[in-house]
Amino acid sequence: MKILAIHGSPRSIRSTTRKLAGFALEGAAESGAETEMIDLADYHVTPCTACEVCSLNGICVNDDDVPSLLIRMQEADGIIFGSPVYIDNITGQMKVFFDRLADAIHYQVLAGKFGCSVATTYESGGDDVVAYLNHVLNYLGVISVGGISVATGGKMETVDATEPAAKALGKKLAGAVMNGFSDPAQEAILADNRAYFQTIVKENRDFRPEAYERWVRMGWIK
Ligand SMILES: Cc1cc2nc3c(=O)[nH]c(=O)nc-3n(C[C@H](O)[C@H](O)[C@H](O)COP(=O)(O)O)c2cc1C
């Protein structure tokens, strides 16, 4: 079992959000998971230019780190997203990365995995960012087991009080991977998303027959 955390703080290893995500990874590790932390800011992620080439062949025209990051997500059983709150939202680094996952969202290449989200903030917006990160997990076909946000007031050590809860979240994620986790509300959202994205998969059937066949096999083409 492999659990991967990706956080979008530009502060990289000095990030408070990274520390919080790290607690969740520690909890997953205590449940037997192999864990990995990705400091997104250390990678080369080019912004999407809406050229739409990826929709034809699944391959981005940009030669950067996103394809290898996506492979690492595909190889993981559980995915933790983390971001600090920047102007009541995720960081630009995280958003640029998410925009590059549009094709992965349309084709639901991460479907069947579980995830959770963490955020830190000086004061406000943490819960909204966790909700957004979990929303993106759902877009990717990933069921979230929950999330945690911490308002630090600017003191990194504030997150230490949340270590037990973050570890419990990581354990819950590992438990979902090992034993399954059902959430009818999220499953309904995922089904709605697939009903919507099937139009794209059908439209591109001639360009991407293998992807189309996978959707037929999964019963997602109606
Ligand atoms: C550009 C920028 C925007 C921020 N916007 C907010 C905000 O809207 N609300 C808030 O409470 N804190 C805000 N903060 C504070 C960060 O969310 C907070 O310090 C966070 O814990 C930093 O996490 P990190 O160490 O992982 O980067 C902002 C910080 C920066 C640098």
The ligand as an ORCA input file, in Angstrom:
! r2SCAN-3c Opt
* xyz 0 1
  C       0.431     35.219     -0.644
  C      -0.177     34.767      0.663
  C      -1.534     34.811      0.833
  C      -2.118     34.419      2.029
  N      -3.480     34.505      2.169
  C      -4.041     34.211      3.370
  C      -5.450     34.360      3.559
  O      -6.184     34.716      2.653
  N      -5.968     34.092      4.789
  C      -5.166     33.695      5.844
  O      -5.669     33.514      6.935
  N      -3.837     33.476      5.662
  C      -3.248     33.738      4.455
  N      -1.904     33.548      4.277
  C      -1.107     32.877      5.332
  C      -0.824     31.408      5.021
  O      -1.998     30.721      4.651
  C      -0.229     30.681      6.232
  O       0.916     31.358      6.686
  C       0.067     29.233      5.939
  O       0.121     28.498      7.133
  C       1.381     29.062      5.200
  O       1.591     27.691      4.974
  P       2.967     27.126      4.433
  O       3.996     27.300      5.500
  O       2.665     25.692      4.181
  O       3.334     27.867      3.177
  C      -1.304     33.936      3.075
  C       0.097     33.871      2.900
  C       0.657     34.302      1.718
  C       2.160     34.235      1.527
*
